[in-house]
Amino acid sequence: MPEKRYIVPLSDIDRMIVRQDRVGRQIQSFSVQLEVLIKGRWRKAMRFDSADDQPHRHVFYPGKKEYRESMAAKDNNAAFTQAQVIVRKSFQEIHERYKLILERM
């Protein structure tokens, strides 16, 4: 099955960019990225992906090096689902934190 990409609007100023590559029901690779709209520009705030064969999360801070940590889920299917749940539950908080950091720069 070819790679599938789509955008999920979370609000007028937040969106989730999803990419998944499946074989049958098994996810071979994925990324779930939260982007926030600040001052007319979409900025990546967080991304979950399966690069390097290990599901992990990146947190992006304005003007700083990204933070990376492994996910508890070792299976791509579980990690993909968990990533979407986390983004949907926390996008407003992440957006506000990102915006505060940007304002202090």
N, C-alpha and C positions, 0 to 999 in steps of 0.2 A: 504494500500500500504506500502511495507517495506521502511525502511529508505534508502535514496539514498545519496551516498558520491562520490565526484569526485574532481579532481584537475584541475584548469584552469591556464595554464602557462601565465603569463603576460609579461615576458621577460626571458632572460637566468638566471636572478638572483632574480626574483620575481615570486611568485605564490599565487593563491587564493585557499584555501581548503574550499569546500562547503559541507554542510550536511543539508539535509532537510527530514522531516517526514511529509507526506501528508495524508489526507483523502479526496479523490476526488480532488477538486481544492483548498481546504483549507489547509494551512500549519499549522501543529500542533506545530512543533518546528523546529528551524534552527540554524545554525552557519555559518558564513562567516569569514574566517580568512586569513589575509595577512601575508605571511612569506617571509622573505628576506634572501638571501644567502650572508653571510659575513664571510670571512676567512674559506671557506669550510664547514660552518655549517648553516643549516636552523634555523632561529630565528623568533618567532612570534612577529610581530610588532603591530598588531591591530586585534581585533576580535569583531564581532557583533554576538549576540545570543539572544535567547528568554528564557533563563533559568529564573526561578523565575516568570514566567508568565508575564514578562515585557520586551519588546525588549530594549536592551541597548548595549553600546559600551565599550570595554576595550581597552586602549592604554597602551602598554608595553614599558617601558624604561629600557635600560641596567643598572643593578645595583640599580634600584629604584623600589618602590612599583608601581603597576599598577594603572592607573587612570580609573575610571568607571563613565559613565554618561548615563542617560536614553535617548532613541531616541524619536523624536517628533512623529513618527508613532506609533500608539498604536496597530494596526492590524498587525499580523505576516506576511501576504502576502505583505503589503505595506513596512514593515520594511525590509523584505528579499530582495525585489527589490531595495530599497534605499541603503541598505548595499553594494550590488554588484556594484551599480553605483558609490558610494563614493570610494570604493576600486579601481575600474578601472580608475577613474579620478585622484586619488591622490597617487597611489602606488609609483611613482618615487620620489615625494616630501617626503613621509613618509620614504622611504628607505634612502634617503640622510640624513634626520634628525637623524634617528636611527644610521647610520654609524658615523656621527659627534659626537654624544654623546658617542659612544663606543670608538672612537679615543681619546677622552678627559679623559678617565678613566685611 
